[in-house]
């Protein structure tokens, strides 16, 4: 049972030291009870209290990681049903399936596609996260061969080894145990054998059952066998089943603290129709899957899935921002145009993209406005003549340019006179209101 805020408070130091970032120990206790804070934030909590509070303050969905190094994947640790309550923590991983019945060339082509799937979107690197190797042949030797083929082409990619055959599982896991793959395929028929393999090699275990009652019974069985890191599959395959099962799992874990279903969810979206597959995959991303498995990774599909995932897993209360500094676009000379905008990521990437399209080398000053767009920042008093002037003076740009001319966004034309007053010797030019007017504006100069 989860502890109440008052029960948690009784176990805290009660010093109100504020080291945890909250004004009082009671306020911190209330956040712990709501699973909106971590016990690690309190540096003075006793070891005895840690033991008691550890389970109570743990996230309702167990954190599980697979893969190693820069391409490792962390899942779970979620504490809310809806992202406006508190941001979702660990983005859903997208995995592509490789079958051991495929020809070597096809396997290599898919693995190479994963390695080159990374795109840059508003400053974030997005990519296919994992490869699921399916023992479709049920043959240990072919399974091992497929694993080796994938590792030869994509040695650092996180792996999911999917088989219901304990012999094939043992052989494959031995090959890549140091990569910490997920071993998927445990069910009632092979629970003991698969649990033993997962424990021996210290890898997470994927369990599957038909229906949530059977699934919760299986996770309890695995815990009794000593396996803690689990990924769960309810057997849902149609869009309706996925939506229903994933929602019930999340509600049970978050609202009821039902530990038997408090694990990352894997969703299988593979379809012969790639458009339908993309739609099912988006459902999984939007509704609580920690891993979505697809059969192919066309670029159009990647962009759609990556964009949706990025939007859902961005904190809605904290705008995306880029670093405050002066960016060089192209190879600007001392007399190249000098523009300014805010540090809202979308604003920066749209503006910089249009400057690139103009083929006119330019300097773009990006000013910290706490991630707000131009008009919003101006209305909030964060993009004002005084602050712009201070930023320009402190940037040292005067030592790099010959012509002291600053081009400001057309939406804040009202600031031009005040900026000139604050920046003696500078000329302020009003640029386009919309970013798509930038190329013509720059070329006309």
C-alpha positions, -999 to 999 in steps of 0.1 A, spaced: 0 0 0 12 35 -8 19 57 22 1 90 28 19 123 29 16 125 67 29 89 71 59 98 49 65 130 68 69 111 101 99 93 86 116 125 73 142 145 93 117 174 98 144 200 96 128 221 68 163 226 54 150 231 19 179 211 4 153 190 -15 140 221 -33 107 223 -13 100 248 15 92 222 42 96 185 49 58 182 49 56 197 14 83 173 2 64 144 19 32 154 0 51 154 -33 66 119 -25 31 106 -18 19 119 -51 50 104 -68 61 138 -80 95 138 -62 123 114 -56 135 104 -21 171 109 -33 164 146 -32 166 145 6 203 142 16 196 137 53 170 109 53 181 80 75 189 45 62 160 31 81 136 56 65 150 48 31 141 11 35 106 20 45 101 47 20 120 31 -9 90 11 -21 65 38 -13 84 65 -32 94 43 -61 77 52 -94 47 30 -101 62 18 -134 95 2 -128 125 17 -146 141 -8 -169 171 -3 -192 186 -23 -221 215 -18 -244 248 -1 -233 266 31 -239 253 60 -259 226 39 -276 212 24 -244 175 27 -238 157 36 -205 121 28 -201 94 31 -175 96 54 -144 64 71 -154 42 86 -127 12 102 -145 -15 93 -169 -15 126 -188 15 147 -198 0 180 -186 1 166 -150 39 161 -151 59 154 -182 64 118 -194 99 107 -184 114 82 -208 105 84 -245 90 53 -262 116 33 -280 110 23 -317 124 -11 -327 125 -27 -361 120 -65 -365 146 -87 -382 136 -124 -388 162 -151 -387 145 -165 -419 156 -135 -439 187 -136 -462 219 -121 -448 217 -92 -473 183 -82 -461 193 -84 -425 224 -63 -432 203 -38 -451 179 -33 -422 207 -30 -396 225 -5 -418 192 15 -421 190 16 -383 225 29 -381 217 57 -406 182 65 -393 192 95 -371 177 128 -380 180 163 -364 148 180 -354 148 212 -335 182 204 -320 174 169 -309 189 137 -324 162 112 -331 166 77 -344 154 41 -344 164 28 -310 166 -10 -312 165 -41 -334 142 -70 -324 157 -103 -338 128 -128 -341 136 -165 -340 109 -172 -366 126 -204 -377 126 -218 -341 161 -230 -349 190 -221 -326 217 -221 -352 197 -197 -375 189 -175 -346 226 -172 -336 235 -165 -372 210 -137 -374 223 -122 -342 258 -122 -355 248 -106 -387 230 -78 -369 260 -72 -346 284 -72 -375 265 -43 -391 252 -25 -360 274 -34 -330 261 -7 -307 224 -9 -313 202 -21 -284 188 -56 -290 156 -75 -283 160 -113 -287 126 -127 -293 121 -165 -290 100 -189 -270 127 -216 -274 148 -217 -242 177 -234 -260 178 -208 -287 175 -181 -261 204 -194 -241 227 -196 -271 217 -162 -284 220 -144 -251 254 -158 -245 266 -141 -277 255 -106 -266 250 -107 -229 275 -78 -225 252 -57 -246 224 -62 -221 196 -72 -246 160 -78 -236 152 -115 -238 116 -116 -250 94 -147 -251 87 -159 -216 53 -173 -210 36 -199 -187 51 -228 -208 87 -218 -204 87 -194 -174 113 -213 -152 138 -218 -181 136 -182 -194 138 -168 -159 169 -188 -152 186 -175 -184 176 -139 -176 190 -142 -141 222 -159 -151 230 -133 -178 215 -103 -159 193 -92 -187 157 -79 -187 130 -104 -195 100 -98 -218 69 -118 -207 37 -124 -227 3 -137 -218 -32 -134 -232 -51 -109 -211 -42 -88 -181 -52 -113 -155 -29 -139 -169 -2 -113 -174 -3 -101 -138 -1 -137 -126 29 -143 -148 48 -112 -136 42 -124 -100 56 -158 -109 87 -142 -124 92 -120 -94 90 -152 -72 116 -167 -95 139 -137 -88 135 -117 -120 128 -80 -113 134 -63 -146 104 -72 -168 88 -59 -200 52 -69 -204 31 -79 -234 -7 -84 -229 -11 -102 -262 -30 -72 -277 -25 -69 -314 -54 -50 -330 -56 -12 -325 -86 -16 -303 -70 -42 -281 -37 -22 -278 -56 10 -268 -77 -9 -242 -49 -30 -227 -23 -2 -225 -48 21 -209 -59 -4 -183 -22 -13 -175 -13 24 -171 -43 31 -149 -38 1 -127 -1 10 -122 -6 48 -117 -40 50 -100 -41 17 -81 -4 12 -75 -9 -23 -89 27 -36 -89 20 -67 -109 14 -45 -140 38 -17 -131 63 -25 -159 72 -10 -194 49 -23 -221 60 -36 -255 36 -32 -284 38 -52 -317 26 -30 -346 39 -50 -376 15 -50 -406 18 -58 -443 3 -25 -450 30 0 -440 5 30 -437 -16 9 -413 15 -1 -394 25 35 -390 -10 43 -376 -9 14 -351 26 25 -341 14 61 -335 -13 46 -312 13 28 -292 35 59 -289 5 80 -278 -9 55 -255 17 43 -231 39 18 -249 75 18 -239 86 -1 -270 69 -2 -303 80 -28 -328 76 -22 -365 85 -43 -396 102 -16 -417 117 18 -413 110 39 -444 121 75 -439 85 89 -442 75 66 -414 105 75 -392 98 112 -395 61 107 -385 69 85 -355 99 106 -344 79 138 -346 49 124 -326 72 109 -300 92 141 -296 60 162 -292 45 138 -266 77 135 -245 85 172 -245 76 189 -212 46 210 -220 55 233 -191 90 240 -203 94 254 -238 122 239 -259 152 262 -260 185 267 -278 216 283 -263 219 320 -262 247 331 -285 254 345 -320 252 318 -346 270 320 -380 249 308 -409 271 301 -439 304 320 -439 295 356 -430 320 384 -437 324 415 -416 297 433 -436 272 404 -437 236 410 -423 232 407 -385 197 396 -373 182 388 -339 155 365 -326 145 346 -295 157 312 -282 125 293 -287 137 262 -306 110 263 -332 116 300 -339 153 295 -342 152 265 -365 125 281 -387 144 314 -390 178 298 -395 163 275 -421 150 304 -441 183 323 -438 200 291 -452 175 290 -480 184 326 -489 220 316 -496 230 349 -480 257 344 -452 244 359 -420 249 363 -383 219 354 -362 218 366 -325 197 343 -304 187 359 -272 175 340 -241 138 347 -237 131 316 -215 121 297 -246 93 320 -257 85 331 -293 91 367 -304 56 381 -297 51 361 -265 86 372 -252 79 408 -260 45 407 -243 61 391 -213 88 417 -210 116 393 -219 124 407 -254 127 444 -247 149 472 -260 170 473 -228 176 435 -228 184 434 -265 208 463 -261 225 446 -231 228 413 -250 244 430 -281 268 450 -260 280 420 -239 282 397 -270 314 414 -284 298 414 -318 311 450 -324 346 436 -328 335 413 -357 314 435 -379 320 467 -399 284 479 -402 265 484 -370 231 474 -383 207 451 -364 177 435 -382 148 429 -358 117 408 -364 89 427 -380 65 418 -352 84 440 -328 90 469 -351 78 491 -322 111 484 -305 133 499 -333 136 535 -319 141 524 -283 169 500 -294 187 527 -313 185 549 -282 200 521 -261 227 513 -287 244 545 -298 259 543 -332 237 514 -343 211 514 -370 180 492 -364 162 478 -395 128 462 -393 128 428 -410 99 406 -422 70 397 -399 70 361 -411 101 339 -415 92 329 -450 98 365 -461 135 364 -450 150 350 -482 135 377 -504 144 404 -478 180 393 -476 184 390 -514 170 424 -519 197 439 -498 
